[in-house]
Amino acid sequence: MSALKKTGSIFVLSLIKDLGKEIRKLLPVDIEMKTIIPVGKQEKSTNLWEVILADDVIKQLEGAEILVTESFMLRQFMYDIPSLKWVQCTWAGMEPLIQFMDPQKPEPPFAVTRYADGNHKSKKIWDFHNHEYRILSELTIGIFGAGNLGSTVAKFLKQRGATVLGLVRSAHKTGKPEFDKLVTDLSEILPDCDYICNLLPSTPHTKGLLNGEVLKMCQKKPFFINVGRGDVISEEDLIHALNQGWILGAALDVFIEEPLPTSSPLWNRPEIIITPHVGSLSKAEGVAKFFFENYQRFMTGKELMCKFSWTRRY
C-alpha cells in the first residue's frame, strides 16, 4: 500500500449521507481526504439535475486529483479543474453528464468510472397469494445489457435454474457463463422470453429500441421490466404493445420524464407497476467500498472498474 502515499488529497462532493465518513474508514491514515458540502445556489428543486453548485463550492475543488461525486455535479465543472486525474461517480447512470457535454470542446483528460453494485437488484418482499405461479426454472428471461448489473442479475437467475438470454451491442463479448446465449438482434431474443428486463444505458443506439411494432415479435406475451432508462420505449408504444397483447404487463422504475407527470396515461393502467426511480439508490457504504477498490487499482496502474467511455457514452 506504500504507493498510495503518492497521491494528493481525495475530495468527496456528494449528497449521499456519510459517504465521506465511510470512505475515510477504508483509507490509510496518512492519505488526506477532504469532504465538501454540496451547497447549491437554489434551495430546492424537483429535479436533482437542476441543482447548480455555488461558486465557492467549486472553488474548493481547485487542485483536486481524485474526486468522488454525482455525475450531475461533475458536469458543472468538468472543464474547470485541470488537476483532475480520476472521478468516481456515485451513480450508474451518466445521462446528467452526457447531456451537458460541450461538443465543441475536447474530451476531458481525466478518467471517469460509474458506480455498479450488484446488490442494487436485490429485493426482500413477503407476498403470499393463493394462485398459480411459475418457478424460475420454467422461465426464459431476456436481459438487455450484459455489463456489471446485467451479469449480476443473470447470475442470480441462472443459479436458480432460469434460462437466461442476453442482448449485447457486439457479438465479440465472451466469457459470460451466467448467460445461456448472447445475441445482438432483438429477433433472436424477443420470441423466446417469458420476461424481459432492460438494464441498458441511454445512448443513441438504445433510444427507442423497442418503439414501433418491435414488441410484436414477442410470442409468449412476456412481462416487461425496465430498470435501465425510460427512453428505450415511448409511453405511446408501450401502451400500444399492451393494448395489442404483445406483452402482459410492465414494471417501470425509469421514465422519459421524471418525476412521471400525473397526466401520464401510465398511471391508469392496472397492468403497470410504477416505482419512482429507486431501483439503484446509492448507499454510502457500498459506494465507499467500490471507490476504495477502484482507488487501489488507480494507484497501482490497473484497469479501473466500470470505466466510462466518452465515445460510447456509457
ABEGO torsion letter per residue (X at the ends): XAAAAABBBBBBBBABBGAAAAAAAABBAABBBBBBBBBBABABBABAAABBBBAAAAAAABGBABBBBBAAAAAAAAAABAABABBBBABABAAAAAAABBAABBBBABBBBBBBBAAAABBBBBBBBBBBBBBAAABBBBBBEABAAAAAAAAAAAAAGBBBBBBBABAABBGBAABABBBABAAAAAAABABBBBABBBBAAABGAABEAAAAABAAGBBBBBABBAAABBAAAAAAAAAAGABABBBBABBABOBBBAABAAAABAABBBBBGAAABBBAAAAAAAAAAAAAAAAAGBBBBGBBBAAAGX
